[in-house]
């Protein structure tokens, strides 16, 4: 059994049911964020795909894989974006090792 139901992705808009005012504000902002700007919609979709992997959201991975393909991204571009996310996520864990090293040196002195 999975906690994630693929059919729920299509229900995303229904989050407005319990709080329409806040949902409207979110969806207005969300739409503005993904509109063509200094970054193309394809670039933004690839960023979203990478972030989706970093935060491990299966709904977002589903949605932004589809959107990235529709906007002309190649399989290689999408996998490269995923590797960028993985490198940043791994690096973030490793750089916190400096905190451990500092604490170890402090404690052993």
PDB file as gemmi writes it, atoms N, CA and C in Angstrom:
CRYST1    1.000    1.000    1.000  90.00  90.00  90.00 P 1                      
ATOM      1  N   UNK A   1       0.822  -1.177   0.000  1.00  0.00           N  
ATOM      2  CA  UNK A   1       0.000   0.000   0.000  1.00  0.00           C  
ATOM      3  C   UNK A   1       0.874   1.251   0.000  1.00  0.00           C  
ATOM      4  N   UNK A   2       0.416   2.270  -0.672  1.00  0.00           N  
ATOM      5  CA  UNK A   2       1.145   3.525  -0.749  1.00  0.00           C  
ATOM      6  C   UNK A   2       0.318   4.639  -0.117  1.00  0.00           C  
ATOM      7  N   UNK A   3       0.998   5.573   0.518  1.00  0.00           N  
ATOM      8  CA  UNK A   3       0.312   6.740   1.062  1.00  0.00           C  
ATOM      9  C   UNK A   3      -0.092   7.701  -0.050  1.00  0.00           C  
ATOM     10  N   UNK A   4       0.561   7.604  -1.184  1.00  0.00           N  
ATOM     11  CA  UNK A   4       0.327   8.513  -2.286  1.00  0.00           C  
ATOM     12  C   UNK A   4      -0.583   7.866  -3.318  1.00  0.00           C  
ATOM     13  N   UNK A   5      -1.654   8.561  -3.647  1.00  0.00           N  
ATOM     14  CA  UNK A   5      -2.599   8.096  -4.654  1.00  0.00           C  
ATOM     15  C   UNK A   5      -2.413   8.981  -5.882  1.00  0.00           C  
ATOM     16  N   UNK A   6      -1.972   8.431  -7.003  1.00  0.00           N  
ATOM     17  CA  UNK A   6      -1.724   9.256  -8.189  1.00  0.00           C  
ATOM     18  C   UNK A   6      -2.940  10.085  -8.615  1.00  0.00           C  
ATOM     19  N   UNK A   7      -4.137   9.604  -8.351  1.00  0.00           N  
ATOM     20  CA  UNK A   7      -5.338  10.353  -8.718  1.00  0.00           C  
ATOM     21  C   UNK A   7      -5.480  11.645  -7.899  1.00  0.00           C  
ATOM     22  N   UNK A   8      -4.824  11.709  -6.741  1.00  0.00           N  
ATOM     23  CA  UNK A   8      -4.928  12.897  -5.902  1.00  0.00           C  
ATOM     24  C   UNK A   8      -4.260  14.118  -6.533  1.00  0.00           C  
ATOM     25  N   UNK A   9      -3.296  13.906  -7.419  1.00  0.00           N  
ATOM     26  CA  UNK A   9      -2.638  15.029  -8.069  1.00  0.00           C  
ATOM     27  C   UNK A   9      -3.659  15.903  -8.797  1.00  0.00           C  
ATOM     28  N   UNK A  10      -4.608  15.275  -9.454  1.00  0.00           N  
ATOM     29  CA  UNK A  10      -5.638  16.019 -10.189  1.00  0.00           C  
ATOM     30  C   UNK A  10      -6.572  16.783  -9.255  1.00  0.00           C  
ATOM     31  N   UNK A  11      -6.551  16.458  -7.980  1.00  0.00           N  
ATOM     32  CA  UNK A  11      -7.420  17.121  -7.000  1.00  0.00           C  
ATOM     33  C   UNK A  11      -6.756  18.323  -6.328  1.00  0.00           C  
ATOM     34  N   UNK A  12      -5.567  18.685  -6.770  1.00  0.00           N  
ATOM     35  CA  UNK A  12      -4.807  19.754  -6.125  1.00  0.00           C  
ATOM     36  C   UNK A  12      -5.634  21.034  -6.001  1.00  0.00           C  
ATOM     37  N   UNK A  13      -6.368  21.372  -7.040  1.00  0.00           N  
ATOM     38  CA  UNK A  13      -7.187  22.578  -7.008  1.00  0.00           C  
ATOM     39  C   UNK A  13      -8.254  22.568  -5.939  1.00  0.00           C  
ATOM     40  N   UNK A  14      -8.621  21.394  -5.495  1.00  0.00           N  
ATOM     41  CA  UNK A  14      -9.684  21.300  -4.490  1.00  0.00           C  
ATOM     42  C   UNK A  14      -9.217  21.691  -3.090  1.00  0.00           C  
ATOM     43  N   UNK A  15      -7.935  22.017  -2.926  1.00  0.00           N  
ATOM     44  CA  UNK A  15      -7.485  22.474  -1.601  1.00  0.00           C  
ATOM     45  C   UNK A  15      -8.181  23.770  -1.211  1.00  0.00           C  
ATOM     46  N   UNK A  16      -8.811  24.410  -2.194  1.00  0.00           N  
ATOM     47  CA  UNK A  16      -9.539  25.643  -1.910  1.00  0.00           C  
ATOM     48  C   UNK A  16     -10.862  25.393  -1.188  1.00  0.00           C  
ATOM     49  N   UNK A  17     -11.293  24.147  -1.142  1.00  0.00           N  
ATOM     50  CA  UNK A  17     -12.593  23.818  -0.566  1.00  0.00           C  
ATOM     51  C   UNK A  17     -12.753  24.294   0.875  1.00  0.00           C  
ATOM     52  N   UNK A  18     -11.749  24.123   1.686  1.00  0.00           N  
ATOM     53  CA  UNK A  18     -11.867  24.473   3.100  1.00  0.00           C  
ATOM     54  C   UNK A  18     -11.408  25.896   3.418  1.00  0.00           C  
ATOM     55  N   UNK A  19     -10.682  26.528   2.487  1.00  0.00           N  
ATOM     56  CA  UNK A  19     -10.171  27.874   2.730  1.00  0.00           C  
ATOM     57  C   UNK A  19      -9.977  28.573   1.379  1.00  0.00           C  
ATOM     58  N   UNK A  20     -11.067  28.971   0.732  1.00  0.00           N  
ATOM     59  CA  UNK A  20     -10.978  29.518  -0.620  1.00  0.00           C  
ATOM     60  C   UNK A  20     -10.147  30.791  -0.739  1.00  0.00           C  
ATOM     61  N   UNK A  21     -10.199  31.667   0.255  1.00  0.00           N  
ATOM     62  CA  UNK A  21      -9.469  32.926   0.154  1.00  0.00           C  
ATOM     63  C   UNK A  21      -7.956  32.694   0.105  1.00  0.00           C  
ATOM     64  N   UNK A  22      -7.466  31.851   0.996  1.00  0.00           N  
ATOM     65  CA  UNK A  22      -6.025  31.583   1.007  1.00  0.00           C  
ATOM     66  C   UNK A  22      -5.590  30.792  -0.211  1.00  0.00           C  
ATOM     67  N   UNK A  23      -6.407  29.854  -0.641  1.00  0.00           N  
ATOM     68  CA  UNK A  23      -6.074  29.076  -1.835  1.00  0.00           C  
ATOM     69  C   UNK A  23      -5.988  29.982  -3.055  1.00  0.00           C  
ATOM     70  N   UNK A  24      -6.902  30.921  -3.168  1.00  0.00           N  
ATOM     71  CA  UNK A  24      -6.874  31.842  -4.305  1.00  0.00           C  
ATOM     72  C   UNK A  24      -5.572  32.643  -4.314  1.00  0.00           C  
ATOM     73  N   UNK A  25      -5.157  33.115  -3.142  1.00  0.00           N  
ATOM     74  CA  UNK A  25      -3.900  33.856  -3.042  1.00  0.00           C  
ATOM     75  C   UNK A  25      -2.718  32.966  -3.437  1.00  0.00           C  
ATOM     76  N   UNK A  26      -2.726  31.718  -2.951  1.00  0.00           N  
ATOM     77  CA  UNK A  26      -1.642  30.795  -3.293  1.00  0.00           C  
ATOM     78  C   UNK A  26      -1.596  30.557  -4.793  1.00  0.00           C  
ATOM     79  N   UNK A  27      -2.733  30.237  -5.398  1.00  0.00           N  
ATOM     80  CA  UNK A  27      -2.743  29.920  -6.827  1.00  0.00           C  
ATOM     81  C   UNK A  27      -2.402  31.128  -7.693  1.00  0.00           C  
ATOM     82  N   UNK A  28      -2.779  32.327  -7.269  1.00  0.00           N  
ATOM     83  CA  UNK A  28      -2.372  33.538  -7.999  1.00  0.00           C  
ATOM     84  C   UNK A  28      -0.855  33.680  -7.957  1.00  0.00           C  
ATOM     85  N   UNK A  29      -0.290  33.520  -6.750  1.00  0.00           N  
ATOM     86  CA  UNK A  29       1.162  33.618  -6.581  1.00  0.00           C  
ATOM     87  C   UNK A  29       1.878  32.515  -7.355  1.00  0.00           C  
ATOM     88  N   UNK A  30       1.382  31.297  -7.237  1.00  0.00           N  
ATOM     89  CA  UNK A  30       1.978  30.142  -7.918  1.00  0.00           C  
ATOM     90  C   UNK A  30       2.012  30.380  -9.422  1.00  0.00           C  
ATOM     91  N   UNK A  31       0.903  30.874  -9.971  1.00  0.00           N  
ATOM     92  CA  UNK A  31       0.848  31.157 -11.401  1.00  0.00           C  
ATOM     93  C   UNK A  31       1.845  32.229 -11.810  1.00  0.00           C  
ATOM     94  N   UNK A  32       1.983  33.261 -10.984  1.00  0.00           N  
ATOM     95  CA  UNK A  32       2.933  34.330 -11.279  1.00  0.00           C  
ATOM     96  C   UNK A  32       4.370  33.817 -11.226  1.00  0.00           C  
ATOM     97  N   UNK A  33       4.664  32.957 -10.264  1.00  0.00           N  
ATOM     98  CA  UNK A  33       6.010  32.399 -10.135  1.00  0.00           C  
ATOM     99  C   UNK A  33       6.405  31.633 -11.394  1.00  0.00           C  
ATOM    100  N   UNK A  34       5.486  30.876 -11.960  1.00  0.00           N  
ATOM    101  CA  UNK A  34       5.811  30.028 -13.104  1.00  0.00           C  
ATOM    102  C   UNK A  34       5.577  30.691 -14.458  1.00  0.00           C  
ATOM    103  N   UNK A  35       5.158  31.953 -14.457  1.00  0.00           N  
ATOM    104  CA  UNK A  35       4.986  32.671 -15.721  1.00  0.00           C  
ATOM    105  C   UNK A  35       6.354  32.956 -16.336  1.00  0.00           C  
ATOM    106  N   UNK A  36       6.368  33.090 -17.639  1.00  0.00           N  
ATOM    107  CA  UNK A  36       7.598  33.440 -18.347  1.00  0.00           C  
ATOM    108  C   UNK A  36       8.139  34.741 -17.774  1.00  0.00           C  
ATOM    109  N   UNK A  37       9.404  34.758 -17.461  1.00  0.00           N  
ATOM    110  CA  UNK A  37      10.051  35.944 -16.905  1.00  0.00           C  
ATOM    111  C   UNK A  37      11.486  35.974 -17.391  1.00  0.00           C  
ATOM    112  N   UNK A  38      12.393  36.310 -16.507  1.00  0.00           N  
ATOM    113  CA  UNK A  38      13.806  36.256 -16.883  1.00  0.00           C  
ATOM    114  C   UNK A  38      14.238  34.809 -17.107  1.00  0.00           C  
ATOM    115  N   UNK A  39      13.567  33.895 -16.416  1.00  0.00           N  
ATOM    116  CA  UNK A  39      13.746  32.466 -16.680  1.00  0.00           C  
ATOM    117  C   UNK A  39      12.592  32.013 -17.563  1.00  0.00           C  
ATOM    118  N   UNK A  40      12.894  31.113 -18.480  1.00  0.00           N  
ATOM    119  CA  UNK A  40      11.835  30.573 -19.331  1.00  0.00           C  
ATOM    120  C   UNK A  40      10.967  29.615 -18.523  1.00  0.00           C  
ATOM    121  N   UNK A  41       9.795  29.337 -19.038  1.00  0.00           N  
ATOM    122  CA  UNK A  41       8.931  28.362 -18.368  1.00  0.00           C  
ATOM    123  C   UNK A  41       9.612  26.999 -18.314  1.00  0.00           C  
ATOM    124  N   UNK A  42      10.357  26.645 -19.350  1.00  0.00           N  
ATOM    125  CA  UNK A  42      11.080  25.363 -19.337  1.00  0.00           C  
ATOM    126  C   UNK A  42      12.135  25.349 -18.242  1.00  0.00           C  
ATOM    127  N   UNK A  43      12.878  26.434 -18.097  1.00  0.00           N  
ATOM    128  CA  UNK A  43      13.892  26.493 -17.041  1.00  0.00           C  
ATOM    129  C   UNK A  43      13.240  26.381 -15.666  1.00  0.00           C  
ATOM    130  N   UNK A  44      12.133  27.073 -15.476  1.00  0.00           N  
ATOM    131  CA  UNK A  44      11.427  27.014 -14.198  1.00  0.00           C  
ATOM    132  C   UNK A  44      10.894  25.618 -13.934  1.00  0.00           C  
ATOM    133  N   UNK A  45      10.434  24.944 -14.965  1.00  0.00           N  
ATOM    134  CA  UNK A  45       9.929  23.583 -14.811  1.00  0.00           C  
ATOM    135  C   UNK A  45      11.059  22.629 -14.416  1.00  0.00           C  
ATOM    136  N   UNK A  46      12.229  22.814 -14.994  1.00  0.00           N  
ATOM    137  CA  UNK A  46      13.387  21.984 -14.628  1.00  0.00           C  
ATOM    138  C   UNK A  46      13.827  22.255 -13.186  1.00  0.00           C  
ATOM    139  N   UNK A  47      13.782  23.515 -12.777  1.00  0.00           N  
ATOM    140  CA  UNK A  47      14.096  23.844 -11.380  1.00  0.00           C  
ATOM    141  C   UNK A  47      13.084  23.163 -10.469  1.00  0.00           C  
ATOM    142  N   UNK A  48      11.804  23.258 -10.829  1.00  0.00           N  
ATOM    143  CA  UNK A  48      10.754  22.630 -10.019  1.00  0.00           C  
ATOM    144  C   UNK A  48      10.952  21.124  -9.955  1.00  0.00           C  
ATOM    145  N   UNK A  49      11.358  20.522 -11.055  1.00  0.00           N  
ATOM    146  CA  UNK A  49      11.607  19.079 -11.069  1.00  0.00           C  
ATOM    147  C   UNK A  49      12.753  18.718 -10.124  1.00  0.00           C  
ATOM    148  N   UNK A  50      13.805  19.518 -10.151  1.00  0.00           N  
ATOM    149  CA  UNK A  50      14.943  19.267  -9.257  1.00  0.00           C  
ATOM    150  C   UNK A  50      14.530  19.424  -7.795  1.00  0.00           C  
ATOM    151  N   UNK A  51      13.821  20.498  -7.494  1.00  0.00           N  
ATOM    152  CA  UNK A  51      13.365  20.733  -6.118  1.00  0.00           C  
ATOM    153  C   UNK A  51      12.425  19.617  -5.683  1.00  0.00           C  
ATOM    154  N   UNK A  52      11.560  19.166  -6.588  1.00  0.00           N  
ATOM    155  CA  UNK A  52      10.633  18.074  -6.263  1.00  0.00           C  
ATOM    156  C   UNK A  52      11.391  16.833  -5.803  1.00  0.00           C  
ATOM    157  N   UNK A  53      12.520  16.582  -6.425  1.00  0.00           N  
ATOM    158  CA  UNK A  53      13.335  15.442  -5.998  1.00  0.00           C  
ATOM    159  C   UNK A  53      14.007  15.710  -4.662  1.00  0.00           C  
ATOM    160  N   UNK A  54      14.456  16.941  -4.455  1.00  0.00           N  
ATOM    161  CA  UNK A  54      15.117  17.279  -3.193  1.00  0.00           C  
ATOM    162  C   UNK A  54      14.151  17.170  -2.021  1.00  0.00           C  
ATOM    163  N   UNK A  55      12.893  17.585  -2.223  1.00  0.00           N  
ATOM    164  CA  UNK A  55      11.917  17.504  -1.135  1.00  0.00           C  
ATOM    165  C   UNK A  55      11.123  16.200  -1.182  1.00  0.00           C  
ATOM    166  N   UNK A  56      11.406  15.390  -2.178  1.00  0.00           N  
ATOM    167  CA  UNK A  56      10.824  14.053  -2.351  1.00  0.00           C  
ATOM    168  C   UNK A  56       9.293  14.068  -2.382  1.00  0.00           C  
ATOM    169  N   UNK A  57       8.750  14.919  -3.260  1.00  0.00           N  
ATOM    170  CA  UNK A  57       7.300  15.009  -3.433  1.00  0.00           C  
ATOM    171  C   UNK A  57       6.901  14.242  -4.691  1.00  0.00           C  
ATOM    172  N   UNK A  58       6.281  13.069  -4.545  1.00  0.00           N  
ATOM    173  CA  UNK A  58       5.934  12.289  -5.727  1.00  0.00           C  
ATOM    174  C   UNK A  58       4.935  12.988  -6.638  1.00  0.00           C  
ATOM    175  N   UNK A  59       4.039  13.780  -6.066  1.00  0.00           N  
ATOM    176  CA  UNK A  59       3.077  14.510  -6.901  1.00  0.00           C  
ATOM    177  C   UNK A  59       3.806  15.531  -7.766  1.00  0.00           C  
ATOM    178  N   UNK A  60       4.755  16.235  -7.169  1.00  0.00           N  
ATOM    179  CA  UNK A  60       5.520  17.237  -7.914  1.00  0.00           C  
ATOM    180  C   UNK A  60       6.418  16.583  -8.960  1.00  0.00           C  
ATOM    181  N   UNK A  61       7.012  15.457  -8.629  1.00  0.00           N  
ATOM    182  CA  UNK A  61       7.842  14.736  -9.598  1.00  0.00           C  
ATOM    183  C   UNK A  61       6.989  14.347 -10.799  1.00  0.00           C  
ATOM    184  N   UNK A  62       5.804  13.823 -10.542  1.00  0.00           N  
ATOM    185  CA  UNK A  62       4.871  13.459 -11.604  1.00  0.00           C  
ATOM    186  C   UNK A  62       4.531  14.678 -12.458  1.00  0.00           C  
ATOM    187  N   UNK A  63       4.088  15.739 -11.811  1.00  0.00           N  
ATOM    188  CA  UNK A  63       3.632  16.933 -12.526  1.00  0.00           C  
ATOM    189  C   UNK A  63       4.751  17.600 -13.320  1.00  0.00           C  
ATOM    190  N   UNK A  64       5.929  17.755 -12.714  1.00  0.00           N  
ATOM    191  CA  UNK A  64       6.998  18.483 -13.391  1.00  0.00           C  
ATOM    192  C   UNK A  64       7.783  17.629 -14.368  1.00  0.00           C  
ATOM    193  N   UNK A  65       7.714  16.311 -14.259  1.00  0.00           N  
ATOM    194  CA  UNK A  65       8.241  15.459 -15.323  1.00  0.00           C  
ATOM    195  C   UNK A  65       7.399  15.663 -16.573  1.00  0.00           C  
ATOM    196  N   UNK A  66       6.087  15.588 -16.406  1.00  0.00           N  
ATOM    197  CA  UNK A  66       5.172  15.778 -17.532  1.00  0.00           C  
ATOM    198  C   UNK A  66       5.338  17.166 -18.132  1.00  0.00           C  
ATOM    199  N   UNK A  67       5.329  18.195 -17.269  1.00  0.00           N  
ATOM    200  CA  UNK A  67       5.441  19.561 -17.776  1.00  0.00           C  
ATOM    201  C   UNK A  67       6.784  19.803 -18.461  1.00  0.00           C  
ATOM    202  N   UNK A  68       7.857  19.297 -17.887  1.00  0.00           N  
ATOM    203  CA  UNK A  68       9.170  19.487 -18.500  1.00  0.00           C  
ATOM    204  C   UNK A  68       9.211  18.883 -19.897  1.00  0.00           C  
ATOM    205  N   UNK A  69       8.656  17.704 -20.044  1.00  0.00           N  
ATOM    206  CA  UNK A  69       8.599  17.080 -21.370  1.00  0.00           C  
ATOM    207  C   UNK A  69       7.755  17.914 -22.330  1.00  0.00           C  
ATOM    208  N   UNK A  70       6.616  18.394 -21.860  1.00  0.00           N  
ATOM    209  CA  UNK A  70       5.727  19.199 -22.708  1.00  0.00           C  
ATOM    210  C   UNK A  70       6.395  20.505 -23.133  1.00  0.00           C  
ATOM    211  N   UNK A  71       7.286  21.025 -22.310  1.00  0.00           N  
ATOM    212  CA  UNK A  71       7.961  22.280 -22.619  1.00  0.00           C  
ATOM    213  C   UNK A  71       9.263  22.066 -23.396  1.00  0.00           C  
ATOM    214  N   UNK A  72       9.531  20.826 -23.799  1.00  0.00           N  
ATOM    215  CA  UNK A  72      10.676  20.554 -24.663  1.00  0.00           C  
ATOM    216  C   UNK A  72      11.940  20.102 -23.980  1.00  0.00           C  
ATOM    217  N   UNK A  73      11.885  19.786 -22.707  1.00  0.00           N  
ATOM    218  CA  UNK A  73      13.076  19.274 -22.028  1.00  0.00           C  
ATOM    219  C   UNK A  73      13.355  17.854 -22.509  1.00  0.00           C  
ATOM    220  N   UNK A  74      14.627  17.535 -22.572  1.00  0.00           N  
ATOM    221  CA  UNK A  74      15.027  16.182 -22.945  1.00  0.00           C  
ATOM    222  C   UNK A  74      15.194  15.331 -21.688  1.00  0.00           C  
ATOM    223  N   UNK A  75      15.265  14.035 -21.899  1.00  0.00           N  
ATOM    224  CA  UNK A  75      15.520  13.124 -20.771  1.00  0.00           C  
ATOM    225  C   UNK A  75      16.834  13.478 -20.094  1.00  0.00           C  
ATOM    226  N   UNK A  76      17.838  13.819 -20.895  1.00  0.00           N  
ATOM    227  CA  UNK A  76      19.139  14.182 -20.347  1.00  0.00           C  
ATOM    228  C   UNK A  76      19.091  15.449 -19.513  1.00  0.00           C  
ATOM    229  N   UNK A  77      18.345  16.440 -19.980  1.00  0.00           N  
ATOM    230  CA  UNK A  77      18.212  17.688 -19.215  1.00  0.00           C  
ATOM    231  C   UNK A  77      17.540  17.421 -17.879  1.00  0.00           C  
ATOM    232  N   UNK A  78      16.502  16.591 -17.897  1.00  0.00           N  
ATOM    233  CA  UNK A  78      15.776  16.313 -16.654  1.00  0.00           C  
ATOM    234  C   UNK A  78      16.647  15.527 -15.683  1.00  0.00           C  
ATOM    235  N   UNK A  79      17.389  14.557 -16.174  1.00  0.00           N  
ATOM    236  CA  UNK A  79      18.252  13.779 -15.279  1.00  0.00           C  
ATOM    237  C   UNK A  79      19.386  14.636 -14.737  1.00  0.00           C  
ATOM    238  N   UNK A  80      19.889  15.552 -15.561  1.00  0.00           N  
ATOM    239  CA  UNK A  80      20.931  16.459 -15.082  1.00  0.00           C  
ATOM    240  C   UNK A  80      20.392  17.332 -13.958  1.00  0.00           C  
ATOM    241  N   UNK A  81      19.155  17.804 -14.089  1.00  0.00           N  
ATOM    242  CA  UNK A  81      18.529  18.599 -13.031  1.00  0.00           C  
ATOM    243  C   UNK A  81      18.409  17.783 -11.747  1.00  0.00           C  
ATOM    244  N   UNK A  82      18.041  16.518 -11.873  1.00  0.00           N  
ATOM    245  CA  UNK A  82      17.932  15.639 -10.705  1.00  0.00           C  
ATOM    246  C   UNK A  82      19.308  15.461 -10.052  1.00  0.00           C  
ATOM    247  N   UNK A  83      20.348  15.317 -10.859  1.00  0.00           N  
ATOM    248  CA  UNK A  83      21.699  15.180 -10.304  1.00  0.00           C  
ATOM    249  C   UNK A  83      22.143  16.454  -9.599  1.00  0.00           C  
ATOM    250  N   UNK A  84      21.767  17.615 -10.130  1.00  0.00           N  
ATOM    251  CA  UNK A  84      22.092  18.875  -9.458  1.00  0.00           C  
ATOM    252  C   UNK A  84      21.432  18.896  -8.082  1.00  0.00           C  
ATOM    253  N   UNK A  85      20.147  18.510  -8.030  1.00  0.00           N  
ATOM    254  CA  UNK A  85      19.440  18.476  -6.745  1.00  0.00           C  
ATOM    255  C   UNK A  85      20.112  17.511  -5.781  1.00  0.00           C  
ATOM    256  N   UNK A  86      20.506  16.353  -6.279  1.00  0.00           N  
ATOM    257  CA  UNK A  86      21.160  15.358  -5.421  1.00  0.00           C  
ATOM    258  C   UNK A  86      22.507  15.865  -4.911  1.00  0.00           C  
ATOM    259  N   UNK A  87      23.258  16.557  -5.764  1.00  0.00           N  
ATOM    260  CA  UNK A  87      24.560  17.083  -5.356  1.00  0.00           C  
ATOM    261  C   UNK A  87      24.393  18.149  -4.269  1.00  0.00           C  
ATOM    262  N   UNK A  88      23.409  19.028  -4.440  1.00  0.00           N  
ATOM    263  CA  UNK A  88      23.172  20.072  -3.438  1.00  0.00           C  
ATOM    264  C   UNK A  88      22.701  19.442  -2.132  1.00  0.00           C  
ATOM    265  N   UNK A  89      21.803  18.468  -2.241  1.00  0.00           N  
ATOM    266  CA  UNK A  89      21.307  17.812  -1.031  1.00  0.00           C  
ATOM    267  C   UNK A  89      22.436  17.075  -0.308  1.00  0.00           C  
ATOM    268  N   UNK A  90      23.265  16.361  -1.060  1.00  0.00           N  
ATOM    269  CA  UNK A  90      24.398  15.657  -0.455  1.00  0.00           C  
ATOM    270  C   UNK A  90      25.420  16.621   0.128  1.00  0.00           C  
ATOM    271  N   UNK A  91      25.700  17.686  -0.607  1.00  0.00           N  
ATOM    272  CA  UNK A  91      26.648  18.685  -0.129  1.00  0.00           C  
ATOM    273  C   UNK A  91      26.172  19.364   1.144  1.00  0.00           C  
ATOM    274  N   UNK A  92      24.862  19.601   1.221  1.00  0.00           N  
ATOM    275  CA  UNK A  92      24.313  20.230   2.422  1.00  0.00           C  
ATOM    276  C   UNK A  92      24.523  19.338   3.643  1.00  0.00           C  
ATOM    277  N   UNK A  93      24.391  18.040   3.457  1.00  0.00           N  
ATOM    278  CA  UNK A  93      24.656  17.118   4.570  1.00  0.00           C  
ATOM    279  C   UNK A  93      26.131  17.132   4.933  1.00  0.00           C  
ATOM    280  N   UNK A  94      26.986  17.087   3.936  1.00  0.00           N  
ATOM    281  CA  UNK A  94      28.421  17.049   4.194  1.00  0.00           C  
ATOM    282  C   UNK A  94      28.934  18.324   4.846  1.00  0.00           C  
ATOM    283  N   UNK A  95      28.474  19.488   4.405  1.00  0.00           N  
ATOM    284  CA  UNK A  95      28.982  20.736   4.967  1.00  0.00           C  
ATOM    285  C   UNK A  95      28.626  20.852   6.442  1.00  0.00           C  
ATOM    286  N   UNK A  96      27.542  20.214   6.865  1.00  0.00           N  
ATOM    287  CA  UNK A  96      27.211  20.213   8.292  1.00  0.00           C  
ATOM    288  C   UNK A  96      28.205  19.377   9.096  1.00  0.00           C  
ATOM    289  N   UNK A  97      29.008  18.581   8.398  1.00  0.00           N  
ATOM    290  CA  UNK A  97      30.082  17.849   9.058  1.00  0.00           C  
ATOM    291  C   UNK A  97      31.090  18.777   9.698  1.00  0.00           C  
ATOM    292  N   UNK A  98      31.190  19.998   9.182  1.00  0.00           N  
ATOM    293  CA  UNK A  98      32.079  20.991   9.783  1.00  0.00           C  
ATOM    294  C   UNK A  98      31.636  21.283  11.215  1.00  0.00           C  
ATOM    295  N   UNK A  99      30.326  21.310  11.444  1.00  0.00           N  
ATOM    296  CA  UNK A  99      29.817  21.518  12.802  1.00  0.00           C  
ATOM    297  C   UNK A  99      30.283  20.394  13.721  1.00  0.00           C  
ATOM    298  N   UNK A 100      30.212  19.166  13.222  1.00  0.00           N  
ATOM    299  CA  UNK A 100      30.668  18.014  14.011  1.00  0.00           C  
ATOM    300  C   UNK A 100      32.157  18.125  14.289  1.00  0.00           C  
ATOM    301  N   UNK A 101      32.913  18.520  13.266  1.00  0.00           N  
ATOM    302  CA  UNK A 101      34.355  18.642  13.443  1.00  0.00           C  
ATOM    303  C   UNK A 101      34.675  19.730  14.469  1.00  0.00           C  
ATOM    304  N   UNK A 102      33.985  20.872  14.381  1.00  0.00           N  
ATOM    305  CA  UNK A 102      34.199  21.954  15.346  1.00  0.00           C  
ATOM    306  C   UNK A 102      33.883  21.477  16.760  1.00  0.00           C  
ATOM    307  N   UNK A 103      32.764  20.799  16.931  1.00  0.00           N  
ATOM    308  CA  UNK A 103      32.358  20.311  18.261  1.00  0.00           C  
ATOM    309  C   UNK A 103      33.347  19.275  18.785  1.00  0.00           C  
ATOM    310  N   UNK A 104      33.804  18.406  17.900  1.00  0.00           N  
ATOM    311  CA  UNK A 104      34.785  17.386  18.305  1.00  0.00           C  
ATOM    312  C   UNK A 104      36.081  18.043  18.788  1.00  0.00           C  
ATOM    313  N   UNK A 105      36.571  18.999  18.020  1.00  0.00           N  
ATOM    314  CA  UNK A 105      37.811  19.683  18.397  1.00  0.00           C  
ATOM    315  C   UNK A 105      37.640  20.450  19.709  1.00  0.00           C  
ATOM    316  N   UNK A 106      36.483  21.091  19.871  1.00  0.00           N  
ATOM    317  CA  UNK A 106      36.176  21.828  21.105  1.00  0.00           C  
ATOM    318  C   UNK A 106      36.137  20.885  22.305  1.00  0.00           C  
ATOM    319  N   UNK A 107      35.500  19.748  22.129  1.00  0.00           N  
ATOM    320  CA  UNK A 107      35.321  18.790  23.218  1.00  0.00           C  
ATOM    321  C   UNK A 107      36.637  18.120  23.595  1.00  0.00           C  
ATOM    322  N   UNK A 108      37.472  17.823  22.612  1.00  0.00           N  
ATOM    323  CA  UNK A 108      38.722  17.107  22.870  1.00  0.00           C  
ATOM    324  C   UNK A 108      39.863  18.011  23.325  1.00  0.00           C  
ATOM    325  N   UNK A 109      39.671  19.307  23.257  1.00  0.00           N  
ATOM    326  CA  UNK A 109      40.750  20.215  23.676  1.00  0.00           C  
ATOM    327  C   UNK A 109      40.811  20.353  25.158  1.00  0.00           C  
TER     328      UNK A 109                                                      
END                                                                             
